[in-house]
Amino acid sequence: MVNQISDWQEAISTLPDNKFFDIMRLYLGEIQTPYNKHNLISRLASFIRNETNSKNLVALIDGFDAKVITAISFIPNATENKLADFFCSEYTMAEIFSEISNLKERLIVYSDKNRLCLNPLLEDELKPFIKIRNILQNEAIEAYSMEDTFSISPEFLAAFISFINIRGCSCKNDGTIKKNDLNRLNEAFSGRMKTLQLLLTAFSNLRLIKEGGKSYETDMERFRIFAELPELQQYALLCAASCSHLSRDGLKKEAQLLLDVISSIPETGYSRATVIKLAFLVGTKTEDGTALAGKSKFSRLIEAARQEANTFEDDHAASIIDRMIESAIEFGILQCAGRNAAGTEIYIKGMAFNGGQQFIPEGSQAKVLNIDSTFTVTLMPGLHLKQLLSFTNFMVIKNFAVAAEFELTRQSVSASFDKGFTPDKIFSLLEDYTYYQLPQNLKISITDWFNSYSSARLYVGYVLKVTDSNIAFAENNPNINRYIKEKLAEGIYLLNIPVDADISEFIESSGLEFMGKVKNPEVEAEKISFPLLRSGRPLSIDEEEETKINFSTAGELIKSLRAQVDEMKVEENQKESLLHRIQNRLILTTEQLETTFIRTEILEANGMDFAGKLHLLEAAAKEHDMVEITIPQFNRDDQYFTILGYVSSIARQPGDAIVIMEVYPQHETQHFVVSRITHIRRLRF
């Protein structure tokens, strides 16, 4: 606590002189010279500790204040940008920056090395306002959704993989699927184009597919590694990878965050905006799953805000979270349960988080295939993705609706022959998963297709020919056998070594005698595994008994102060200045209303007051204060937009002026005509 107070004192002492003395005059009155900064800060601390003053300060806290105070407490290393991201669905950036400026001037919040902290002198007074329900509100569904819910599943993934395997899938330079493939996909997956586009992006970023000659090709070995992961982890990785190409650590961090966030959603559900807020708060958890903010002591909240490690260091964190949530909704990992009274959609955990579909135990008789005489294969749920991958090599999706319908075609079966499948292997796989015998015409067709496929072949690669006496040695020697791709004839073998690779390692390890040798063999790179995630860990917050806060006391205090100003015999501009301070909740005591403390200052100006606007802009440029300007849309004077930024310079022109601003947060330089500005406000802190 002593260290926290010391930090607050240092923060006050390092304010620019003009702002330091504005604070001192506001709360302590006129400053007598000579002065000592340390003594002034001590007097300010005493002013805050005064029982009446602290009581009035707390009485002026409203609901918006309580939300921001709570968010600062819960979000580690809170900054203006993070709070703007956190409240983006409720408040504009201008509103958040203005609120923070006001809280600083009211001594509730201060900046310590660019992070926002709560005033430690107000520990006990602020504690009742720091409640998780201020920022994560429970929702009540008024109208339940009657739409069919969709969720990606092993069958859906297998269906899309089969399409890429058999028919291929090509994209434009911007990553979107080409029109011809889009039309074919729409025939098989009606209404799921957005889902497939996100999945294709995820597959590419996870290197599950790679660019071939004309279209993407699947890396089935990497798919097998991916399919070994638990179902929820697969979906979390797909959501994260669908948003951006991330490093391995970044992929793990974002996917784990998504699991924790969705695990923390209560049964009643949250709005999308609240889910995004929840993502910010999940990062404050301790290793045992308890939120730091759930600790009873206020100092723990301050400590949380000062942690060095932070999930959201990236300026674009909020947009990544938003895109991940969008993917989770599209994939059915988050599902819309209905709408609240305001018409906002409320989301609950998807089926995958509630036990998911029931899988048939591996090794048991999983009869999930139904094959008819037209070679249409109906696939029922029950198999894991790793069990379905083999089917994607020789059958292609026909229609994905209530059940997945695949088909066996000459093209699909021939594609499997290229991968080493034989008719017997295909028959064996199908028979293992169906109750009935395979249609005889299917067997005949696949056998005919194989005979036609085998009637003429072209090979590219190294061919090994051994004498009759070495056939048994070659076929039983593991150093040779593992390189044999196909036996072409007795003693003649096609090796699976690329034609542009050297084979000296094979020669040296084979034990056979060769006339010559080559050097520098090329070895296939080892497949990199996927990051392992833990199960989603819900955010658990043990709150003390809810304290009811009466925000109406603020109105009573403001009304009383206004009445006193009305009775004061002061000039109109001084009275207006006092009323403005009361409205901004900067006046706590009657003593602050003394006329000797009144300094008239313009902080806002409207469209017709050209001189006032120019004065504000010049003052903001001189003291490097942020300004908020409202200006009409181009060619639409009935529509307005608000901009925050810093004034770089002002160029006067005959009858007008141009203000050059560094617009926040893009840090872009833009020019605005002063006469067109309809409202301007200077943010002092």
C-alpha positions in Angstrom: 0.0 0.0 0.0 2.9 2.4 0.8 4.4 1.7 -2.6 1.1 2.3 -4.3 0.7 5.7 -2.6 4.3 6.5 -3.5 3.5 5.7 -7.1 0.5 7.9 -7.1 2.5 10.8 -5.6 5.2 10.4 -8.2 2.5 10.4 -11.0 1.0 13.6 -9.7 4.4 15.3 -9.3 5.4 14.4 -12.9 2.4 16.0 -14.5 3.1 19.0 -16.7 3.2 22.2 -14.6 0.0 23.6 -16.1 -2.0 20.4 -15.3 -0.3 20.0 -11.9 -1.4 23.5 -10.8 -4.8 23.2 -12.4 -5.4 20.2 -10.1 -4.0 22.0 -7.0 -6.1 25.1 -7.6 -9.2 23.1 -8.3 -9.1 21.2 -5.0 -6.9 23.4 -2.7 -7.6 26.9 -3.9 -5.0 29.6 -4.9 -1.4 28.5 -4.5 0.7 30.9 -2.5 4.3 31.4 -3.5 6.9 30.2 -2.6 5.5 26.7 -2.8 6.8 23.2 -2.4 5.4 20.5 -4.7 5.9 17.8 -2.1 3.9 19.8 0.4 1.1 20.5 -2.1 0.8 16.8 -2.9 0.6 16.0 0.8 -2.2 18.6 1.2 -4.0 17.0 -1.8 -3.7 13.6 -0.2 -5.2 15.0 3.0 -8.0 16.6 1.0 -8.8 13.2 -0.5 -8.6 11.4 2.9 -11.0 13.9 4.5 -14.1 11.9 5.3 -16.6 14.5 3.9 -14.6 14.9 0.7 -14.1 11.2 0.1 -17.8 10.6 0.8 -18.8 13.3 -1.7 -16.3 12.0 -4.3 -17.8 8.5 -4.1 -21.4 9.9 -4.1 -20.7 11.4 -7.6 -19.7 8.1 -9.1 -22.3 7.0 -11.7 -22.9 3.8 -13.5 -20.5 4.6 -16.4 -17.8 5.5 -13.8 -18.4 2.1 -12.1 -18.0 0.2 -15.3 -14.7 1.9 -16.2 -13.3 1.6 -12.7 -14.2 -2.1 -12.7 -12.6 -2.6 -16.1 -9.4 -0.9 -15.0 -9.3 -3.2 -12.0 -9.7 -6.4 -13.9 -7.7 -5.8 -17.1 -3.9 -6.1 -16.5 -1.9 -3.1 -17.7 -5.1 -1.3 -18.6 -4.6 1.6 -21.1 -7.0 3.9 -22.9 -6.7 1.8 -26.1 -7.5 -1.4 -24.2 -10.5 0.1 -22.6 -11.7 1.5 -25.9 -11.4 -2.1 -27.3 -13.1 -3.5 -24.3 -16.1 -1.2 -24.4 -16.2 -0.9 -28.2 -19.7 -2.4 -28.5 -21.1 0.1 -25.9 -19.2 3.3 -26.2 -17.2 5.2 -28.8 -13.5 5.8 -28.4 -14.3 9.4 -27.9 -16.6 8.6 -25.0 -14.0 6.3 -23.3 -11.2 8.8 -23.7 -13.4 11.6 -22.4 -14.5 9.5 -19.4 -10.9 8.6 -18.5 -9.9 12.2 -18.8 -12.7 13.1 -16.4 -11.8 10.3 -13.9 -8.2 11.6 -13.8 -9.3 15.1 -13.1 -11.6 13.8 -10.4 -8.5 12.0 -8.8 -10.1 8.6 -9.1 -7.7 7.4 -11.8 -4.1 8.2 -12.6 -1.5 7.2 -15.2 1.6 5.4 -14.2 3.9 4.8 -17.1 1.1 4.7 -19.7 -1.1 2.3 -17.7 -4.2 3.3 -15.8 -4.4 2.7 -12.1 -6.9 3.5 -9.4 -6.1 5.9 -6.6 -4.8 3.9 -3.7 -6.0 6.6 -1.2 -9.6 5.6 -2.2 -9.2 1.9 -1.6 -12.1 1.4 0.8 -14.3 3.9 -0.9 -14.0 2.3 -4.4 -14.2 -1.3 -3.3 -18.1 -1.5 -3.5 -18.0 -0.3 -7.1 -15.6 -3.0 -8.3 -18.0 -5.8 -9.2 -17.7 -8.2 -12.2 -21.4 -7.7 -12.9 -20.8 -4.1 -13.8 -19.1 -5.3 -17.0 -20.4 -8.9 -17.5 -24.1 -8.7 -17.1 -26.3 -11.8 -17.0 -28.7 -12.0 -19.9 -32.4 -13.1 -20.0 -33.6 -14.5 -23.3 -37.0 -13.1 -24.3 -37.4 -14.8 -27.7 -35.8 -18.2 -28.2 -34.3 -19.1 -31.6 -36.2 -21.6 -33.6 -33.6 -22.1 -36.3 -31.8 -25.3 -36.8 -28.4 -25.2 -35.2 -25.3 -26.1 -37.2 -21.9 -27.3 -35.9 -18.9 -28.5 -37.7 -18.3 -32.2 -37.0 -15.9 -35.0 -38.0 -18.4 -35.8 -40.9 -18.4 -32.1 -42.1 -14.6 -31.9 -42.0 -14.3 -35.3 -43.8 -16.7 -34.2 -46.4 -14.7 -31.0 -47.2 -11.4 -32.9 -47.2 -12.9 -35.4 -49.7 -13.8 -32.6 -52.0 -10.3 -31.2 -51.9 -8.8 -34.7 -52.3 -10.9 -35.7 -55.3 -12.0 -32.6 -57.1 -9.4 -30.1 -55.9 -10.1 -26.5 -54.7 -8.4 -23.4 -56.2 -8.4 -19.8 -54.9 -7.8 -16.3 -56.3 -4.8 -14.2 -55.2 -6.8 -12.8 -52.3 -7.5 -16.3 -50.9 -11.2 -16.5 -51.9 -12.4 -19.6 -53.6 -12.8 -19.4 -57.4 -16.2 -19.2 -59.0 -16.3 -22.7 -60.6 -15.2 -24.4 -57.3 -17.6 -22.2 -55.4 -20.5 -23.4 -57.5 -19.6 -27.0 -57.1 -19.2 -26.6 -53.3 -22.6 -24.8 -53.1 -24.2 -27.9 -54.7 -22.7 -30.2 -52.1 -22.8 -27.8 -49.1 -25.8 -25.5 -49.7 -25.6 -22.3 -47.6 -22.2 -23.1 -46.0 -19.9 -21.1 -48.2 -18.7 -18.8 -45.5 -18.0 -21.8 -43.3 -16.0 -23.5 -46.1 -14.0 -20.3 -46.8 -13.0 -20.0 -43.2 -12.1 -23.7 -43.1 -10.0 -23.4 -46.2 -8.1 -20.5 -44.7 -7.6 -22.5 -41.5 -6.4 -25.6 -43.4 -3.9 -23.4 -45.3 -2.6 -21.6 -42.2 -2.3 -25.0 -40.4 -0.5 -26.4 -43.5 -3.0 -29.2 -43.8 -3.2 -28.3 -47.4 -0.6 -27.1 -49.9 -0.7 -25.4 -53.3 -0.4 -27.9 -56.1 -0.2 -27.3 -59.8 -3.7 -25.9 -60.3 -5.4 -26.3 -56.9 -4.8 -27.1 -53.3 -3.7 -30.6 -52.4 -4.2 -32.3 -49.0 -1.2 -33.3 -46.8 -2.8 -36.5 -45.5 0.0 -37.3 -43.1 -0.4 -33.9 -41.4 -4.2 -34.4 -41.4 -3.6 -37.7 -39.5 -1.5 -35.9 -36.9 -4.3 -33.2 -36.6 -7.0 -35.9 -36.3 -5.3 -37.4 -33.3 -6.1 -34.3 -31.3 -9.2 -34.2 -29.1 -12.3 -32.8 -31.0 -12.5 -29.5 -29.1 -8.8 -28.8 -29.6 -9.2 -29.3 -33.3 -12.1 -26.8 -33.5 -10.2 -24.2 -31.3 -7.2 -24.4 -33.6 -9.4 -24.1 -36.7 -11.0 -21.0 -35.2 -7.7 -19.4 -34.4 -6.1 -20.3 -37.8 -9.1 -19.0 -39.7 -8.4 -15.5 -38.5 -4.7 -15.1 -39.2 -1.4 -16.8 -40.0 0.0 -17.2 -36.5 3.3 -18.5 -35.1 3.1 -21.8 -33.2 3.1 -20.0 -29.9 0.5 -17.4 -31.1 -1.7 -20.2 -32.4 -1.6 -22.0 -29.1 -2.3 -18.8 -27.1 -5.3 -17.7 -29.2 -6.8 -21.2 -29.4 -6.4 -21.7 -25.6 -7.9 -18.3 -25.0 -11.0 -19.3 -27.1 -11.4 -22.6 -25.1 -11.2 -20.7 -21.8 -13.6 -18.0 -22.9 -16.3 -20.3 -24.2 -15.9 -22.5 -21.1 -16.7 -19.4 -19.0 -20.0 -18.6 -20.7 -22.9 -19.4 -18.3 -25.9 -21.5 -19.3 -27.9 -18.3 -19.6 -25.5 -17.1 -22.3 -23.9 -13.8 -23.2 -24.2 -11.3 -26.0 -21.3 -11.2 -28.5 -20.1 -7.9 -27.0 -20.0 -9.5 -23.5 -18.1 -12.6 -24.9 -15.4 -10.2 -26.3 -15.2 -8.5 -22.9 -14.9 -11.9 -21.3 -11.9 -12.6 -23.5 -10.1 -9.6 -21.9 -10.8 -10.8 -18.4 -9.8 -14.5 -18.9 -6.2 -13.3 -19.1 -6.2 -12.2 -15.5 -6.7 -15.8 -14.1 -4.2 -17.4 -11.8 -3.0 -21.0 -12.5 -5.5 -22.5 -10.2 -8.3 -20.9 -12.3 -9.3 -18.2 -9.8 -9.5 -14.7 -11.1 -7.2 -12.3 -9.5 -10.1 -9.8 -9.4 -12.0 -12.2 -7.2 -9.6 -11.8 -4.3 -11.2 -9.7 -1.6 -8.4 -7.2 -1.1 -8.4 -4.1 -3.3 -4.6 -4.3 -3.4 -4.9 -7.5 -5.4 -6.8 -5.6 -8.1 -4.1 -3.0 -8.3 -1.5 -5.8 -8.5 -3.4 -7.4 -11.3 -3.2 -4.1 -13.2 0.5 -4.0 -12.9 1.4 -7.5 -14.1 4.1 -7.5 -16.7 2.7 -10.4 -18.6 -0.4 -9.7 -20.6 -2.4 -11.6 -23.2 -3.3 -8.5 -25.1 0.0 -6.7 -25.9 -0.9 -6.6 -29.6 -2.7 -3.4 -30.7 -4.9 -5.5 -32.9 -5.8 -8.0 -30.1 -9.5 -6.9 -30.1 -9.9 -7.4 -33.8 -8.3 -10.9 -33.6 -10.6 -11.8 -30.7 -13.6 -10.5 -32.7 -12.7 -12.6 -35.8 -12.2 -15.7 -33.6 -15.6 -15.2 -32.1 -17.0 -14.8 -35.6 -15.5 -18.1 -36.6 -16.7 -19.8 -33.5 -20.2 -18.7 -34.3 -19.9 -19.7 -37.9 -18.5 -23.1 -36.9 -21.3 -23.6 -34.3 -18.9 -23.7 -31.4 -21.0 -20.8 -30.1 -24.7 -21.0 -30.9 -27.4 -18.4 -30.8 -30.0 -19.3 -28.2 -32.3 -16.4 -28.9 -32.6 -12.6 -28.2 -32.9 -10.5 -25.1 -35.5 -7.8 -24.6 -33.3 -5.3 -26.6 -33.2 -7.7 -29.5 -29.5 -8.6 -29.0 -28.5 -12.1 -29.9 -27.5 -14.2 -27.0 -24.9 -17.0 -27.4 -24.4 -20.2 -25.5 -21.8 -22.9 -25.7 -22.2 -25.1 -28.8 -22.9 -28.8 -28.8 -19.1 -29.6 -28.9 -18.8 -28.0 -25.4 -21.7 -29.9 -24.0 -20.4 -33.4 -24.6 -20.5 -33.2 -28.4 -21.8 -36.1 -30.5 -21.5 -39.6 -29.2 -18.6 -41.5 -30.7 -18.7 -45.2 -31.2 -15.8 -46.8 -29.2 -12.8 -47.7 -31.4 -12.5 -51.4 -32.0 -16.3 -52.0 -31.8 -18.5 -52.7 -34.8 -19.3 -49.2 -36.0 -21.9 -49.8 -38.7 -22.3 -46.2 -39.9 -22.3 -46.7 -43.7 -25.3 -47.5 -45.9 -24.3 -48.2 -49.6 -27.0 -48.4 -52.3 -26.8 -49.7 -55.9 -26.1 -46.2 -57.3 -22.8 -46.2 -55.4 -24.2 -43.5 -53.0 -22.7 -43.9 -49.5 -24.7 -42.4 -46.6 -22.5 -41.7 -43.6 -24.1 -41.6 -40.1 -22.4 -39.9 -37.1 -20.2 -41.9 -34.8 -16.7 -42.0 -36.1 -13.8 -39.8 -35.2 -12.0 -37.7 -37.9 -9.0 -40.0 -37.8 -11.3 -43.0 -38.7 -12.9 -41.0 -41.5 -9.7 -39.9 -43.2 -9.3 -43.1 -45.1 -12.7 -42.8 -46.7 -11.8 -39.3 -48.0 -9.3 -40.9 -50.4 -11.8 -42.9 -52.5 -15.2 -41.3 -52.1 -16.3 -37.7 -52.6 -19.1 -35.7 -50.9 -22.3 -35.5 -52.9 -24.6 -33.7 -50.5 -24.2 -32.6 -46.9 -27.6 -32.1 -45.2 -29.2 -34.1 -42.4 -26.8 -36.9 -43.2 -23.7 -36.8 -45.3 -24.0 -38.5 -48.7 -20.9 -39.4 -50.5 -20.5 -41.2 -53.8 -18.0 -43.6 -55.3 -17.0 -42.5 -58.8 -14.4 -43.6 -61.3 -12.6 -40.3 -60.6 -12.7 -40.7 -56.8 -11.6 -44.3 -56.8 -8.8 -43.7 -59.4 -7.5 -41.0 -57.1 -7.1 -43.5 -54.3 -5.2 -45.9 -56.7 -2.6 -43.1 -57.1 -2.1 -43.3 -53.3 -1.6 -47.0 -53.2 -5.2 -48.2 -52.6 -6.3 -51.5 -54.1 -9.9 -52.8 -54.7 -9.4 -55.3 -51.9 -8.4 -52.5 -49.4 -11.4 -50.4 -50.4 -13.8 -53.3 -50.1 -12.3 -54.2 -46.7 -12.7 -50.6 -45.3 -16.3 -50.4 -46.5 -17.3 -53.8 -45.2 -16.0 -53.0 -41.8 -18.5 -50.2 -41.4 -21.7 -51.5 -43.0 -24.2 -54.2 -41.9 -24.8 -55.4 -45.4 -22.7 -57.0 -48.2 -21.4 -54.6 -50.7 -23.5 -54.4 -53.9 -22.0 -56.8 -56.5 -22.1 -54.2 -59.2 -20.0 -51.9 -57.0 -17.3 -54.5 -56.6 -17.3 -55.3 -60.3 -17.1 -51.6 -61.3 -14.2 -50.8 -58.9 -12.3 -53.9 -60.1 -12.8 -52.9 -63.7 -11.7 -49.4 -62.9 -8.6 -50.8 -61.3 -7.8 -53.1 -64.2 -8.2 -50.1 -66.6 -6.0 -48.0 -64.3 -3.4 -50.7 -64.2 -3.4 -51.5 -67.9 -0.9 -48.8 -68.6 1.2 -46.8 -66.2 3.9 -44.1 -66.3 6.5 -44.0 -63.6 9.0 -41.4 -62.7 11.7 -42.2 -60.2 14.5 -44.6 -59.3 14.0 -48.2 -60.2 15.9 -51.0 -58.5 16.6 -54.2 -60.3 18.2 -57.1 -58.4 19.2 -60.6 -59.5 17.0 -63.6 -58.7 19.4 -64.6 -55.9 18.9 -61.2 -54.2 15.1 -61.0 -54.4 14.5 -62.5 -51.0 17.2 -60.4 -49.5 15.8 -57.2 -51.0 12.2 -57.8 -50.0 13.1 -58.8 -46.4 15.8 -56.1 -45.8 14.2 -53.2 -43.9 16.8 -50.8 -45.2 15.5 -51.6 -48.7 11.9 -52.5 -48.1 11.0 -49.2 -46.6 12.0 -47.4 -49.8 10.0 -49.7 -52.1 6.8 -47.9 -53.4 5.7 -50.6 -55.8 6.8 -54.0 -57.1 6.8 -53.7 -60.9 7.9 -57.3 -61.6 10.1 -60.0 -60.1 13.2 -58.3 -58.9 12.2 -54.9 -60.2 11.0 -52.2 -57.8 10.0 -48.5 -58.0 11.6 -46.6 -55.1 9.8 -43.7 -53.3 12.9 -41.5 -53.5 12.4 -38.3 -55.5 14.0 -38.3 -58.9 15.9 -35.1 -58.2 17.3 -36.5 -54.9 20.6 -38.3 -54.4 20.4 -41.9 -53.1 23.8 -42.4 -51.5 22.3 -43.1 -48.1 20.1 -45.8 -49.6 23.1 -47.3 -51.4 25.3 -47.4 -48.3 22.6 -48.9 -46.0 21.2 -51.5 -48.5 24.0 -54.0 -48.4 23.9 -54.4 -52.1 26.9 -53.9 -54.4 26.7 -51.0 -56.8 29.2 -49.9 -59.5 29.0 -46.2 -58.6 27.8 -43.8 -55.8 26.2 -40.4 -55.6 26.4 -37.9 -52.8 24.2 -35.6 -50.6 20.9 -37.4 -50.2 17.8 -35.4 -49.6 15.7 -36.5 -46.6 12.0 -35.6 -46.2 11.4 -33.1 -43.5 9.9 -34.4 -40.3 6.2 -33.5 -39.8 5.8 -30.9 -37.1 3.1 -31.7 -34.5 0.3 -29.3 -33.5 0.5 -27.4 -30.2 -1.3 -29.2 -27.3 -4.0 -27.4 -25.5 -5.5 -28.0 -22.1 -9.2 -28.3 -21.5 -11.0 -25.0 -21.3 -10.8 -23.5 -17.8 -13.8 -21.3 -16.7 -13.2 -18.0 -15.2 -14.2 -18.4 -11.5 -14.8 -15.3 -9.5 -15.7 -15.5 -5.8 -17.5 -12.3 -5.1 -18.5 -11.0 -1.7 -22.2 -10.4 -1.1 -23.5 -7.9 -3.5 -23.6 -4.3 -2.2 -26.5 -2.2 -3.5 -25.2 1.2 -4.7 -27.5 4.2 -4.7 -26.5 6.3 -7.7 -29.2 8.8 -7.0 -27.1 10.5 -4.3 -25.0 12.0 -7.1 -28.1 13.9 -8.4 -28.9 15.2 -4.9 -25.3 16.5 -4.4 -25.2 18.2 -7.8 -28.6 19.8 -7.2 -27.4 21.2 -3.9 -24.2 22.6 -5.4 -26.2 24.2 -8.3 -28.5 25.8 -5.8 -25.5 27.4 -4.0 -24.1 28.7 -7.3 -27.4 30.3 -8.1 -27.3 32.3 -4.9 -23.7 33.5 -5.5 -23.2 37.1 -6.6 -20.6 36.5 -9.3 -20.2 37.4 -12.9 -22.2 35.3 -15.5 -19.1 33.7 -17.1 -17.8 32.7 -13.6 -21.1 31.2 -12.7 -21.1 29.3 -16.0 -17.6 28.0 -15.3 -18.7 26.7 -11.9 -21.8 25.0 -13.3 -19.6 23.3 -15.9 -17.3 22.0 -13.2 -20.3 20.8 -11.1 -21.7 19.1 -14.2 -18.4 17.3 -14.7 -18.4 16.3 -11.0 -15.2 18.2 -10.1 -16.7 20.2 -7.2 -17.0 18.2 -3.9 -17.2 21.0 -1.3 -18.7 24.4 -0.8 -15.2 25.8 -0.3 -14.4 25.0 -3.9 -17.1 27.5 -4.9 -15.3 30.4 -3.4 -14.9 33.1 -6.1 -11.2 33.5 -5.5 -10.7 30.0 -6.9 -12.7 30.5 -10.0 -10.7 30.5 -13.2 -12.9 30.9 -16.3 -11.7 28.5 -19.0 -13.2 27.4 -22.3 -13.1 23.7 -22.8 -15.9 23.3 -25.4 -17.1 25.4 -28.4 -19.8 25.0 -30.9 -20.1 25.5 -34.7 -21.0 29.2 -34.8 -18.3 30.3 -32.3 -15.3 30.4 -34.8 -13.1 32.4 -32.4 -13.8 30.0 -29.5 -13.0 27.0 -31.7 -9.8 28.5 -32.9 -8.8 29.4 -29.3 -9.4 25.9 -28.1 -7.4 24.4 -31.0 -4.5 26.7 -30.3 -4.5 26.0 -26.6 -4.7 22.3 -27.2 -1.7 22.5 -29.6 0.3 24.5 -27.1 -0.3 22.2 -24.2 -0.5 19.0 -26.3 -4.0 18.1 -25.1 -6.2 15.7 -27.0 -9.2 17.2 -28.7 -12.5 15.7 -29.8 -14.1 17.3 -32.9 -17.5 16.6 -34.5 -17.8 17.3 -38.2 -20.4 16.5 -41.0 -19.9 13.7 -43.4 -18.6 14.6 -46.8 -21.6 15.7 -48.9 -23.9 14.7 -46.1 -24.5 17.6 -43.7 -27.2 15.7 -41.9 -24.7 13.0 -40.8 -21.8 13.5 -38.4 -18.7 11.7 -37.2 -16.4 12.3 -34.2 -12.6 12.3 -34.3 -10.0 12.2 -31.6 -6.5 13.5 -32.0 -3.7 15.9 -31.3 -3.4 19.3 -33.0 -0.2 19.4 -35.0 -0.6 22.9 -36.5 -3.2 25.5 -37.6 -3.0 27.2 -41.0 -5.0 30.5 -41.1 -6.7 31.4 -44.3 -8.8 34.5 -45.3 -12.0 34.0 -43.4 -11.2 30.5 -42.2 -8.5 28.2 -41.0 -7.2 24.6 -41.5 -6.4 22.5 -38.5 -3.8 19.7 -39.1 -4.4 16.8 -36.7 -2.7 13.5 -35.9 -5.9 11.3 -35.8 -6.0 8.7 -33.0 -5.5 5.8 -32.9 -4.4 5.4 -36.5 -1.7 8.2 -36.1 -2.6 9.5 -39.5 -2.3 13.2 -40.4 -5.6 14.7 -41.6 -6.7 18.3 -42.4 -10.1 19.8 -41.3 -11.7 23.1 -42.1 -12.4 24.8 -38.8 -15.6 26.5 -40.0 -17.1 23.0 -40.7 -16.4 21.7 -37.2 -19.8 21.6 -35.4 -18.4 20.9 -31.9 -15.0 20.7 -30.3 -14.0 19.6 -26.9 -10.6 19.8 -25.3 -9.6 16.8 -23.1 -7.2 18.2 -20.5 -6.1 14.9 -18.9 
